[in-house]
Structure formats: C-alpha cells, structure tokens
Amino acid sequence: MMNKVKTPDELIDEWIALAFAEDIGDGDHTTRCCIPPEAGGKSRLIIKEEGVLAGVEMARRIFRLFDPSLQMETFIGDGAEVKKGDIAFTVEGKIHSILQTERPVLNVMQRMSGIATTTRRYVKALEGTRTHVLDTRKTTPGMRIPEKEAVRIGGGMNHRTGLFDMILLKDNHVDFAGGIEQAITRAHHYLKENDRHLKIEIEVRNPDELDEVLRTGGIDRIMLDNFSTDDTREAVKRIAGKYETESSGGITLETLRQYAECGVDYISIGALTHSVKSLDMSLKAI
C-alpha cells in the first residue's frame, strides 16, 4: 500500500501540536492561578554550557504557532558556537503564552543543540579528508525532522529521511529475498513497474558479499558494514570509483578518522542522534 508522504512542515506542525497537547492538557493551571491572563512580560534564552546552538528557528515556529503576537528577537543563530552565559534570543508578549511554550521550546532546542554539538565534533575530526559524516534513522520517535536538521546545522549530512526516499537493501532484505542478486534484481523491477527513480544502496557484511555485488552491479552505493579498517581499505580499492562507498557499524569518534583515511565517501554514525547529551540552557524571565 502506498501512503501519502507528508511534507517536513506538516510533520513538524503535528509534532508541535502533540507537544502542546501532552504538556498543557486542559490548561496550565499553575500559570492561571497566579498570573492575570492579560499580563505581559519578557524572557531570554540563556546558554549554560559550551556547544553548538540549534533549534532557534524551531523555537520561532513554536512561538508563532502558539501565539502569533509573541515577539522574538534573535542574537545568536543556528550553527553558532556558544558558551556559558550567552543570550540566544528574547521573547516578549503574554506571560501565559511564554510560560506555556517554555518547555516545548527548551526540549527541542536542548536536544537539537546536543545533536549539532556532537555532529560538529565528528565533522572536525574528518577535516582534511574527503569523507562526509551521515546520520541514520536511529532517531527519537516523532522528532526525526528536527533531529536531522540538527545534524545539518552541525555540519553533517543526512542519509535517507525514511523508508520512502531511497532503497537500502540491508542484511535482512538480502536474506529474505534469497540473496544479493535476487534483491538487486527485484529492486530494479519494482522501480520500473512503479515508475520510481530512487537510488539503490546495498549493505555487505564481508568481502564475499562484496564480490557478489560487484558481479551483479546495478546499484549506487555500497555500505561496508562492520568491516575492519584493513578490509575497508581493500574494499575501497576494489570498488575503485564505480560506486559510492559508506562505512557503518560501531565506528566511534576515536576510530572515525582511521576509516576516513581508507578513502570511503561516507561514514554513517547512529550515535549522532541516539546517544547524545542535550545542551544545557534555560528560558528565564527578565
């Protein structure tokens, strides 16, 4: 069954609506009980540790969707390196609106900034090589769009967004299809029958599977999964520019450059989105 693909904007707006629904419920009774509804005020976003800022434009979207009358003044934009004590922006308007948007804004900005900060470390570790760092689909449910945006803000590149924008034949697909040649052949038949134009990537687990892929052909990128650096270097030589190459599986910040120096085009890192520490910040009344 073919499902309609929602746009990134639609997905983000749905996520924001869910964030409001789960946080506010039938009302912010704490704010209601002590602050008049017509009262106005101003808050500022204070950075509490060093890192890369991300999510400023997402915060602007949250404020606008909740209360278009809120006024945001930005001092530091997405992608900037920040330090403790920096003020990223101020927001002014109804206090009720500021307090009800505070937690969704902080949640997404802290998470996105943590991802951007981690990504920047990986990108800097690759300086001087031809290799790019990629994210994966190992994202927080419902937050894939902002998390992948944070990777871009940090200087990384996005792999596929989801199952719909690329064919990636992984080990389970190959095994269920009956082998590498069968999986690739079926992928081409599917694309032709459905008039789709998608790139095909295939994962290989060892040099023997690489042999079979090279014999079969008809793909755009080969993922070398859990290869040692020696095997990766040899694989890149054998692929010799015929296809793009990607290393994946257990690669850390400490081993990243060793794989890059093997000549791969990309290294995919699940830890960019599944194992990051959020960047500390707070939204405080002025």
Backbone bond lengths (Angstrom), bond angles and torsions (degrees), N, CA, C in turn:
res aa  C-N    CA-C-N  psi(-1)  N-CA   C-N-CA  omega(-1)  CA-C   N-CA-C  phi
1 M - - - 1.459 - - 1.525 109.09 -
2 M 1.340 117.31 131.80 1.450 123.03 178.89 1.529 109.19 -91.92
3 N 1.320 117.26 122.09 1.446 121.72 177.55 1.520 110.00 -98.51
4 K 1.317 116.66 150.03 1.448 121.13 175.96 1.533 108.91 -69.45
5 V 1.313 115.53 129.26 1.463 120.27 179.19 1.519 108.52 -82.75
6 K 1.313 116.40 122.55 1.456 120.26 178.00 1.521 109.85 -79.46
7 T 1.321 115.36 148.25 1.458 120.04 179.16 1.523 109.80 -73.22
8 P 1.347 117.22 158.06 1.461 119.54 175.66 1.525 112.54 -54.77
9 D 1.329 117.15 -39.79 1.467 119.92 179.58 1.527 111.23 -62.59
10 E 1.325 117.20 -41.67 1.459 120.43 178.45 1.529 110.94 -63.13
11 L 1.319 116.80 -42.68 1.462 120.80 -179.57 1.530 111.28 -65.66
12 I 1.323 116.71 -40.80 1.464 120.28 179.53 1.521 110.66 -65.16
13 D 1.332 117.03 -44.61 1.465 119.82 -179.98 1.527 111.13 -63.18
14 E 1.334 117.13 -37.14 1.464 120.23 176.74 1.528 110.74 -65.16
15 W 1.329 116.78 -41.10 1.460 120.12 178.64 1.522 110.81 -63.44
16 I 1.327 117.30 -43.21 1.466 120.87 179.29 1.519 110.53 -62.37
17 A 1.341 116.98 -42.73 1.464 120.29 178.23 1.524 111.28 -61.47
18 L 1.341 117.06 -39.95 1.461 121.04 177.69 1.527 110.82 -65.80
19 A 1.344 116.62 -39.61 1.463 120.30 179.03 1.524 110.96 -61.32
20 F 1.318 116.25 -41.59 1.467 119.68 176.88 1.532 110.92 -65.84
21 A 1.328 116.20 -43.27 1.466 120.33 -176.41 1.521 111.52 -62.83
22 E 1.325 117.41 -43.46 1.462 119.37 -176.64 1.526 112.20 -76.29
23 D 1.348 118.07 -23.37 1.455 121.02 -176.80 1.530 112.75 -93.64
24 I 1.317 117.11 -38.84 1.466 120.80 -174.11 1.523 112.64 -94.57
25 G 1.323 117.04 -35.01 1.464 119.87 179.28 1.520 111.40 57.43
26 D 1.341 117.54 -124.72 1.466 120.07 -179.44 1.523 112.18 -92.63
27 G 1.340 116.71 12.09 1.449 119.15 174.40 1.503 113.84 142.68
28 D 1.337 115.45 151.16 1.467 122.21 176.38 1.529 107.38 -87.14
29 H 1.318 115.65 87.48 1.460 120.05 -173.06 1.527 112.35 -70.03
30 T 1.351 117.30 -27.68 1.461 119.93 177.75 1.528 110.29 -63.62
31 T 1.329 116.11 -48.58 1.468 119.59 179.05 1.519 111.34 -66.61
32 R 1.327 116.22 -42.25 1.460 119.92 -178.11 1.524 112.84 -60.65
33 C 1.331 115.44 -34.46 1.463 118.12 -173.42 1.517 113.53 -76.12
34 C 1.330 118.13 -18.99 1.461 118.52 -172.64 1.522 115.72 -128.57
35 I 1.328 118.53 -6.11 1.466 120.86 -178.21 1.520 109.39 -129.94
36 P 1.329 118.66 127.26 1.466 121.47 178.50 1.520 110.94 -60.23
37 P 1.325 118.64 141.61 1.461 121.31 -176.43 1.518 114.29 -61.42
38 E 1.334 117.96 -26.10 1.463 120.29 -177.04 1.535 112.30 -89.91
39 A 1.343 117.82 -4.50 1.470 120.99 -175.67 1.522 111.97 -65.94
40 G 1.325 116.69 140.38 1.456 122.28 178.34 1.512 111.62 -110.67
41 G 1.332 116.44 157.74 1.459 120.37 179.89 1.515 111.28 -165.92
42 K 1.322 115.15 -174.07 1.462 121.22 -175.96 1.519 109.46 -146.94
43 S 1.315 117.08 139.36 1.465 122.37 176.86 1.522 109.79 -129.82
44 R 1.325 115.93 161.41 1.463 120.32 177.93 1.514 109.96 -130.85
45 L 1.321 115.34 147.18 1.463 122.30 179.40 1.523 107.90 -90.80
46 I 1.334 116.26 113.33 1.458 122.33 -175.73 1.528 110.13 -105.89
47 I 1.324 116.66 126.93 1.460 122.56 176.65 1.526 108.92 -81.51
48 K 1.332 116.30 135.81 1.465 120.12 -174.99 1.527 113.97 -115.87
49 E 1.339 116.58 -1.72 1.464 119.54 174.53 1.521 109.46 -158.49
50 E 1.314 115.47 161.90 1.466 121.91 -176.92 1.523 110.97 -70.62
51 G 1.328 116.68 141.29 1.456 120.34 177.92 1.515 111.54 173.46
52 V 1.324 115.43 -161.94 1.467 122.54 177.72 1.520 107.78 -111.58
53 L 1.312 116.63 126.92 1.461 121.75 -176.40 1.519 110.80 -80.66
54 A 1.329 115.72 134.29 1.469 121.17 176.17 1.521 108.38 -149.54
55 G 1.329 115.60 146.28 1.451 120.47 177.76 1.515 114.20 104.85
56 V 1.319 118.32 4.76 1.466 120.76 179.50 1.525 110.30 -62.09
57 E 1.321 116.76 -46.51 1.465 119.45 179.98 1.530 111.18 -69.91
58 M 1.325 117.19 -29.29 1.458 120.37 174.85 1.527 109.86 -67.00
59 A 1.329 117.20 -39.70 1.464 121.01 176.65 1.521 110.63 -61.51
60 R 1.320 115.96 -42.89 1.462 120.16 178.32 1.529 110.49 -58.66
61 R 1.314 116.55 -40.33 1.472 121.17 179.97 1.526 110.74 -66.64
62 I 1.327 117.13 -41.03 1.466 121.07 179.39 1.527 110.43 -63.44
63 F 1.334 116.44 -46.89 1.465 119.69 178.33 1.531 110.94 -59.03
64 R 1.334 115.75 -45.29 1.466 120.31 -175.68 1.523 111.52 -65.79
65 L 1.326 116.45 -41.62 1.463 119.05 -178.75 1.528 111.65 -68.57
66 F 1.316 116.78 -35.01 1.462 119.31 -178.81 1.525 112.00 -77.72
67 D 1.318 116.27 -44.17 1.465 120.83 -177.41 1.532 108.51 -153.01
68 P 1.336 117.26 99.12 1.474 120.61 -177.81 1.527 114.21 -59.59
69 S 1.324 117.41 -15.69 1.469 119.16 -179.36 1.536 112.60 -80.59
70 L 1.334 117.95 -12.54 1.463 120.16 177.44 1.531 110.01 -65.04
71 Q 1.323 116.21 136.35 1.459 122.28 -178.73 1.528 109.66 -111.88
72 M 1.329 115.79 122.83 1.464 121.32 -177.83 1.518 109.51 -113.54
73 E 1.336 116.54 130.08 1.459 122.04 176.53 1.529 108.23 -115.71
74 T 1.328 116.14 120.15 1.464 121.94 -174.38 1.526 111.15 -96.96
75 F 1.330 115.89 134.21 1.462 122.17 175.95 1.526 112.39 -111.50
76 I 1.335 116.94 -28.96 1.467 122.09 179.81 1.527 107.33 -133.26
77 G 1.332 116.53 129.74 1.458 120.48 -175.81 1.515 113.96 -97.83
78 D 1.323 115.59 173.25 1.460 122.35 177.52 1.525 110.77 -57.89
79 G 1.325 115.78 137.43 1.460 121.62 177.31 1.510 114.46 95.09
80 A 1.340 117.10 -11.65 1.467 119.87 -179.51 1.528 110.68 -76.59
81 E 1.328 115.75 145.92 1.455 120.22 173.71 1.526 108.16 -83.77
82 V 1.329 116.14 127.14 1.465 121.39 -174.03 1.524 110.78 -120.26
83 K 1.325 114.53 165.08 1.464 121.13 179.93 1.516 109.30 -134.58
84 K 1.308 115.88 167.77 1.459 121.55 179.52 1.520 110.66 -56.68
85 G 1.345 116.13 131.28 1.458 121.74 178.38 1.506 114.68 98.04
86 D 1.342 118.01 -13.89 1.471 120.51 177.88 1.523 110.31 -64.62
87 I 1.328 116.15 146.15 1.462 122.47 175.14 1.523 107.34 -107.73
88 A 1.327 116.69 116.08 1.461 120.54 -176.57 1.521 112.20 -80.78
89 F 1.340 116.61 -41.70 1.467 119.74 179.50 1.521 109.79 -164.22
90 T 1.324 115.26 168.56 1.459 121.64 169.30 1.522 108.09 -121.22
91 V 1.326 116.15 154.71 1.460 121.81 175.29 1.521 107.25 -133.28
92 E 1.333 115.55 135.08 1.457 120.46 -174.22 1.518 110.22 -132.86
93 G 1.323 115.53 141.42 1.457 120.79 178.41 1.510 110.93 155.76
94 K 1.328 116.19 -149.30 1.462 120.54 179.89 1.533 110.21 -64.25
95 I 1.328 115.05 130.45 1.463 119.37 -179.35 1.527 110.76 -61.69
96 H 1.328 117.57 -38.27 1.465 120.47 178.01 1.529 110.41 -55.55
97 S 1.317 116.03 -44.28 1.469 120.14 -178.58 1.523 111.66 -68.35
98 I 1.330 116.95 -41.55 1.472 120.58 179.72 1.524 110.62 -61.28
99 L 1.337 116.56 -45.36 1.459 119.85 -177.36 1.522 112.90 -70.34
100 Q 1.327 117.77 -31.57 1.460 119.78 -179.48 1.529 112.62 -80.07
101 T 1.317 117.53 -19.99 1.473 120.51 176.66 1.529 112.05 -95.50
102 E 1.331 117.25 -10.28 1.474 121.02 -174.29 1.520 112.95 -55.63
103 R 1.331 117.96 -52.46 1.454 119.96 -174.20 1.530 112.72 -69.38
104 P 1.344 120.28 -45.53 1.472 118.13 175.87 1.526 112.64 -57.94
105 V 1.338 117.20 -40.04 1.462 120.50 179.27 1.531 110.57 -64.03
106 L 1.329 116.85 -47.85 1.462 119.40 -179.44 1.527 111.78 -65.38
107 N 1.321 116.73 -41.12 1.467 119.33 -179.68 1.521 111.54 -57.06
108 V 1.336 116.45 -49.06 1.460 118.88 -175.76 1.524 111.10 -74.35
109 M 1.340 117.74 -37.13 1.466 118.99 -179.17 1.523 112.20 -70.02
110 Q 1.322 117.17 -40.66 1.465 119.20 178.78 1.528 110.97 -63.70
111 R 1.327 115.72 -43.30 1.469 120.36 179.46 1.529 111.01 -65.45
112 M 1.335 116.63 -49.03 1.465 119.90 -179.10 1.524 111.44 -63.49
113 S 1.325 117.28 -39.77 1.466 120.02 -179.91 1.527 111.48 -67.57
114 G 1.334 116.90 -35.12 1.453 119.87 175.23 1.522 111.85 -63.51
115 I 1.326 116.17 -41.69 1.466 120.81 178.21 1.522 110.79 -66.46
116 A 1.331 117.24 -45.28 1.462 120.70 179.39 1.525 111.22 -62.38
117 T 1.320 116.72 -38.71 1.469 121.22 179.52 1.527 110.57 -64.94
118 T 1.325 116.39 -45.71 1.464 120.63 178.53 1.526 110.98 -63.84
119 T 1.322 116.10 -44.74 1.469 120.15 -179.83 1.515 110.99 -59.95
120 R 1.323 116.87 -42.61 1.473 120.40 -179.38 1.532 111.20 -59.65
121 R 1.328 117.19 -36.11 1.470 120.14 177.86 1.534 110.35 -62.57
122 Y 1.333 116.01 -43.51 1.462 120.07 179.76 1.533 111.06 -66.79
123 V 1.314 116.04 -41.27 1.467 120.32 -179.79 1.526 110.29 -62.84
124 K 1.315 116.78 -42.90 1.472 120.17 179.60 1.526 111.31 -65.34
125 A 1.334 116.35 -33.51 1.465 120.19 178.91 1.527 111.79 -67.55
126 L 1.337 117.02 -19.44 1.466 121.53 -179.06 1.521 113.13 -97.15
127 E 1.321 117.70 0.11 1.466 120.09 -178.21 1.527 110.78 -56.87
128 G 1.344 114.76 134.69 1.454 119.99 -179.10 1.512 113.95 92.16
129 T 1.341 117.91 -6.24 1.465 121.72 175.98 1.532 108.70 -108.70
130 R 1.314 116.75 172.98 1.469 122.36 178.53 1.529 112.03 -95.06
131 T 1.317 117.19 5.15 1.455 122.12 -170.89 1.528 111.65 -92.49
132 H 1.341 115.41 139.80 1.459 121.79 177.33 1.528 109.45 -109.52
133 V 1.338 116.13 146.03 1.458 120.62 176.99 1.525 109.51 -91.97
134 L 1.335 115.80 134.89 1.459 123.09 -179.49 1.523 110.54 -114.89
135 D 1.325 115.62 151.06 1.458 119.96 169.99 1.532 109.45 -88.60
136 T 1.326 116.83 -173.08 1.468 122.32 -179.87 1.527 108.78 -136.14
137 R 1.337 116.49 -171.37 1.458 121.27 174.30 1.531 111.94 -90.07
138 K 1.308 117.54 10.82 1.470 121.83 179.38 1.529 109.26 -83.53
139 T 1.333 114.60 68.48 1.456 121.81 -175.15 1.520 110.71 -114.28
140 T 1.333 115.99 166.20 1.456 121.15 176.43 1.527 109.03 -68.61
141 P 1.336 119.47 128.59 1.465 120.54 -179.39 1.527 111.64 -52.10
142 G 1.333 115.11 128.87 1.454 121.44 178.97 1.513 114.69 86.75
143 M 1.348 117.36 -11.52 1.466 119.96 -176.08 1.528 112.73 -117.10
144 R 1.316 117.43 20.75 1.463 119.41 -176.26 1.526 112.46 -61.05
145 I 1.321 117.98 -43.39 1.465 120.18 -176.45 1.528 111.04 -61.94
146 P 1.354 119.61 -53.75 1.472 117.68 178.54 1.525 113.62 -64.78
147 E 1.338 118.28 -32.47 1.458 119.08 -179.86 1.520 111.43 -69.55
148 K 1.325 116.91 -39.84 1.468 119.11 177.42 1.530 110.91 -70.43
149 E 1.323 117.17 -33.07 1.460 120.18 173.96 1.523 110.01 -62.60
150 A 1.323 117.33 -39.02 1.462 121.34 178.28 1.526 111.57 -62.89
151 V 1.339 117.16 -36.75 1.465 120.61 175.94 1.524 110.09 -61.27
152 R 1.340 116.82 -44.31 1.466 120.19 178.25 1.529 111.00 -63.32
153 I 1.332 116.37 -41.85 1.462 120.02 178.97 1.526 110.69 -61.00
154 G 1.328 116.80 -35.74 1.461 121.32 178.72 1.514 114.12 -76.42
155 G 1.343 117.13 -6.63 1.463 120.85 177.68 1.509 114.90 104.39
156 G 1.340 117.74 -0.17 1.458 121.16 178.10 1.520 111.74 -86.08
157 M 1.315 115.55 -178.31 1.458 122.11 178.81 1.523 108.98 -120.78
158 N 1.318 115.44 151.73 1.459 120.40 177.34 1.510 111.25 -88.09
159 H 1.337 115.92 137.81 1.456 121.63 166.86 1.526 104.88 -78.20
160 R 1.293 119.69 -155.70 1.460 120.01 176.78 1.524 110.45 -63.54
161 T 1.322 115.65 150.02 1.459 119.93 177.67 1.518 110.72 -72.71
162 G 1.334 116.45 -41.57 1.458 120.98 -179.04 1.513 110.42 -157.34
163 L 1.306 115.76 -158.58 1.465 121.25 -178.03 1.527 112.99 -76.84
164 F 1.328 116.76 -6.88 1.463 121.39 -169.49 1.523 114.68 -99.19
165 D 1.332 118.93 -15.55 1.464 118.69 -170.42 1.528 113.66 -112.73
166 M 1.325 117.16 11.77 1.461 121.03 176.73 1.516 107.99 -169.25
167 I 1.316 116.75 150.73 1.468 120.16 171.95 1.519 108.08 -98.44
168 L 1.318 115.46 119.46 1.460 121.20 177.49 1.524 107.91 -123.15
169 L 1.324 115.42 103.05 1.459 122.23 -178.69 1.527 108.54 -83.62
170 K 1.334 115.46 100.15 1.459 120.02 -179.26 1.524 110.18 -93.59
171 D 1.330 115.91 -176.72 1.458 119.99 -172.77 1.530 112.64 -57.79
172 N 1.341 116.90 -41.88 1.468 119.11 -179.56 1.523 112.36 -65.71
173 H 1.342 116.69 -38.52 1.465 119.20 177.41 1.525 110.60 -62.28
174 V 1.332 114.71 -45.65 1.471 119.34 -179.85 1.519 110.72 -61.62
175 D 1.324 117.47 -45.29 1.461 121.09 -177.94 1.523 111.44 -65.79
176 F 1.336 117.26 -44.10 1.462 120.02 179.53 1.527 111.87 -68.74
177 A 1.343 117.10 -30.34 1.466 120.23 -179.23 1.523 112.28 -78.85
178 G 1.339 116.56 -14.77 1.453 119.77 179.00 1.511 114.36 99.20
179 G 1.340 117.61 7.75 1.453 119.83 177.45 1.521 112.10 140.04
180 I 1.317 114.62 170.42 1.468 121.22 -175.79 1.524 112.10 -65.67
181 E 1.332 117.07 -48.22 1.462 119.61 -177.83 1.526 111.21 -61.51
182 Q 1.338 116.11 -42.38 1.466 119.83 179.42 1.525 110.83 -63.33
183 A 1.311 117.39 -42.29 1.459 120.75 -178.36 1.524 111.23 -64.06
184 I 1.317 117.20 -44.90 1.468 120.45 -179.80 1.522 110.67 -66.39
185 T 1.316 116.95 -43.26 1.471 121.10 -179.71 1.518 110.94 -61.34
186 R 1.320 116.55 -44.90 1.457 120.33 179.53 1.523 111.57 -65.60
187 A 1.322 116.84 -35.49 1.462 120.35 177.94 1.527 110.70 -61.35
188 H 1.328 116.77 -43.06 1.465 120.36 179.05 1.526 111.49 -66.67
189 H 1.319 117.03 -40.97 1.473 120.20 177.87 1.530 110.18 -61.83
190 Y 1.309 115.68 -42.86 1.465 120.44 -179.24 1.527 110.81 -61.91
191 L 1.306 116.90 -46.86 1.463 120.51 -178.39 1.525 111.18 -62.92
192 K 1.334 116.20 -40.11 1.469 119.89 179.75 1.518 111.22 -67.73
193 E 1.329 116.29 -45.93 1.463 120.23 -177.58 1.521 112.21 -65.07
194 N 1.314 117.10 -30.98 1.467 121.13 -176.86 1.527 112.85 -103.75
195 D 1.327 116.04 9.21 1.470 121.82 178.47 1.531 110.93 50.36
196 R 1.324 115.50 49.03 1.465 121.67 179.08 1.526 109.50 -108.70
197 H 1.316 115.09 147.65 1.461 120.73 179.25 1.531 107.84 -125.35
198 L 1.305 114.71 84.16 1.459 121.28 -178.22 1.527 109.68 -121.23
199 K 1.325 115.99 145.21 1.459 119.82 174.97 1.531 109.52 -71.29
200 I 1.332 114.84 150.47 1.458 121.28 179.99 1.530 109.01 -115.76
201 E 1.309 114.90 124.97 1.462 121.69 172.98 1.516 107.70 -118.85
202 I 1.329 116.51 146.03 1.456 120.12 177.58 1.521 110.01 -132.20
203 E 1.303 114.73 139.86 1.465 121.84 178.35 1.528 109.88 -90.88
204 V 1.327 115.62 136.78 1.467 120.13 173.73 1.523 108.38 -123.38
205 R 1.337 114.58 144.26 1.460 120.24 -174.56 1.518 114.09 -103.81
206 N 1.330 116.73 -11.34 1.462 120.15 -177.28 1.525 109.11 -163.10
207 P 1.334 118.13 169.47 1.465 121.24 -179.10 1.533 113.57 -60.26
208 D 1.336 118.09 -31.43 1.466 119.79 178.96 1.522 111.03 -65.12
209 E 1.319 116.79 -41.46 1.469 119.11 177.59 1.525 110.50 -67.29
210 L 1.320 117.01 -34.67 1.463 119.79 175.87 1.528 110.19 -61.59
211 D 1.336 116.76 -41.38 1.469 120.52 176.80 1.528 110.63 -55.19
212 E 1.327 115.68 -45.58 1.463 119.73 -176.35 1.526 111.11 -67.04
213 V 1.335 116.94 -39.54 1.463 119.81 177.80 1.524 110.21 -63.14
214 L 1.324 117.65 -43.63 1.459 120.92 -179.11 1.526 111.51 -65.37
215 R 1.326 116.69 -32.88 1.474 119.69 176.07 1.524 111.05 -70.69
216 T 1.320 116.45 -37.96 1.461 121.32 -175.13 1.516 111.94 -79.11
217 G 1.340 117.12 -45.43 1.462 121.49 -179.73 1.521 112.31 69.39
218 G 1.332 115.19 -164.49 1.454 120.21 174.87 1.511 115.17 77.37
219 I 1.343 117.24 25.47 1.464 120.42 178.78 1.535 108.33 -129.28
220 D 1.324 115.92 173.19 1.460 121.06 -178.75 1.529 112.94 -109.37
221 R 1.326 116.24 -31.83 1.460 119.57 -176.58 1.524 109.53 -145.52
222 I 1.330 115.76 144.88 1.457 121.86 176.51 1.529 108.77 -115.15
223 M 1.342 114.89 126.06 1.460 120.43 176.35 1.519 108.94 -96.19
224 L 1.325 115.47 122.01 1.466 121.93 178.77 1.519 107.09 -94.10
225 D 1.323 116.40 100.89 1.462 121.24 -171.06 1.525 111.12 -93.55
226 N 1.323 115.56 120.72 1.468 122.20 177.45 1.525 113.07 57.97
227 F 1.320 116.81 34.56 1.461 121.58 174.20 1.530 108.61 -80.27
228 S 1.316 116.28 147.26 1.462 120.02 170.87 1.531 108.21 -71.74
229 T 1.322 117.53 167.06 1.463 118.94 178.49 1.525 111.10 -64.89
230 D 1.330 117.59 -36.88 1.467 119.73 178.36 1.523 110.93 -63.30
231 D 1.341 116.61 -45.64 1.463 119.93 179.17 1.528 110.88 -66.88
232 T 1.320 116.77 -34.50 1.467 120.32 178.36 1.521 110.62 -64.72
233 R 1.320 116.27 -45.02 1.462 120.43 179.93 1.528 110.85 -60.49
234 E 1.322 116.53 -42.96 1.459 120.69 179.21 1.523 110.85 -67.11
235 A 1.342 116.81 -40.23 1.466 120.64 -179.75 1.521 111.18 -63.35
236 V 1.320 116.99 -42.14 1.467 120.76 179.68 1.529 110.17 -61.98
237 K 1.322 116.58 -39.70 1.470 119.88 177.56 1.519 110.96 -62.43
238 R 1.326 116.87 -40.16 1.467 120.48 -176.62 1.522 111.35 -73.42
239 I 1.325 116.22 -34.77 1.468 119.12 178.14 1.524 109.72 -71.08
240 A 1.332 116.22 -34.58 1.470 123.81 168.23 1.520 114.39 46.20
241 G 1.332 117.13 47.93 1.452 120.02 175.07 1.508 115.93 79.71
242 K 1.340 117.95 -1.27 1.474 119.50 179.70 1.526 110.73 -67.61
243 Y 1.318 115.99 -39.11 1.462 121.53 -178.14 1.528 109.45 -137.09
244 E 1.320 115.98 160.89 1.460 120.15 172.26 1.523 108.78 -67.86
245 T 1.331 115.22 153.24 1.466 119.88 -179.69 1.529 109.92 -124.39
246 E 1.315 114.72 145.22 1.463 121.47 179.53 1.524 109.51 -140.09
247 S 1.316 115.74 129.65 1.466 120.58 173.64 1.518 109.07 -97.29
248 S 1.332 115.59 142.35 1.456 120.16 -177.33 1.517 109.42 -152.43
249 G 1.332 115.53 154.82 1.454 119.70 172.37 1.513 114.31 101.94
250 G 1.318 117.08 98.51 1.454 121.74 171.79 1.512 116.06 71.53
251 I 1.331 118.01 15.87 1.466 120.59 179.60 1.524 108.93 -83.65
252 T 1.319 116.71 128.95 1.460 122.30 -176.69 1.527 109.88 -110.61
253 L 1.334 115.09 174.44 1.458 120.00 177.08 1.525 110.50 -59.91
254 E 1.341 116.26 -32.34 1.471 120.81 -178.73 1.526 111.94 -73.33
255 T 1.324 118.27 -31.08 1.471 120.77 -177.20 1.528 112.72 -102.72
256 L 1.329 117.11 -4.37 1.466 122.24 -174.11 1.523 112.73 -54.27
257 R 1.305 116.43 -51.30 1.466 119.30 -174.18 1.526 111.83 -67.22
258 Q 1.324 117.57 -31.56 1.463 120.25 177.45 1.532 110.66 -59.52
259 Y 1.337 115.57 -40.64 1.472 119.06 178.61 1.530 111.03 -72.36
260 A 1.332 116.39 -38.23 1.463 119.40 178.63 1.526 110.90 -60.95
261 E 1.316 116.48 -38.64 1.456 120.38 -178.40 1.525 112.79 -71.45
262 C 1.342 116.56 -7.42 1.471 120.42 172.34 1.523 111.22 -78.33
263 G 1.340 116.96 -12.51 1.457 120.73 175.84 1.510 115.95 99.97
264 V 1.337 118.79 10.95 1.461 119.88 -179.89 1.528 110.27 -69.51
265 D 1.325 115.06 151.61 1.470 119.99 178.86 1.522 111.89 -76.01
266 Y 1.338 116.00 -38.20 1.461 120.74 -174.87 1.524 110.52 -137.40
267 I 1.326 114.67 152.08 1.465 121.14 168.71 1.521 106.66 -129.48
268 S 1.330 117.42 122.31 1.466 120.87 179.59 1.523 109.72 -95.16
269 I 1.330 114.66 135.25 1.459 121.89 -173.28 1.524 109.45 -128.63
270 G 1.324 117.45 106.51 1.458 120.71 177.91 1.514 112.53 -65.54
271 A 1.334 116.84 -28.99 1.464 121.35 -177.05 1.518 113.13 -65.33
272 L 1.330 118.25 -15.58 1.462 119.90 177.58 1.520 111.00 -58.99
273 T 1.331 116.78 -32.21 1.462 120.04 -176.08 1.525 114.35 -120.71
274 H 1.336 118.49 -19.95 1.465 117.06 -175.73 1.529 114.37 -100.87
275 S 1.320 117.63 -9.80 1.469 118.44 -175.12 1.522 112.54 -139.03
276 V 1.324 117.49 38.76 1.459 119.20 -177.13 1.524 111.40 -98.42
277 K 1.318 115.37 156.33 1.466 122.53 173.55 1.520 107.62 -96.90
278 S 1.322 116.67 128.32 1.460 120.53 178.36 1.522 110.53 -63.79
279 L 1.329 115.73 148.73 1.458 120.99 177.95 1.529 108.70 -84.73
280 D 1.325 116.38 131.67 1.454 120.95 -175.19 1.522 111.14 -76.36
281 M 1.315 116.91 130.93 1.462 123.41 177.05 1.513 108.74 -159.48
282 S 1.324 117.47 165.59 1.463 119.70 179.47 1.523 109.35 -147.42
283 L 1.330 114.98 155.37 1.463 122.54 176.92 1.523 106.97 -110.56
284 K 1.329 116.14 108.62 1.462 120.87 -171.08 1.523 111.77 -117.81
285 A 1.339 114.45 143.13 1.459 120.95 177.00 1.524 109.94 -63.97
286 I 1.321 115.22 141.08 1.462 121.13 174.27 1.530 107.77 -93.00
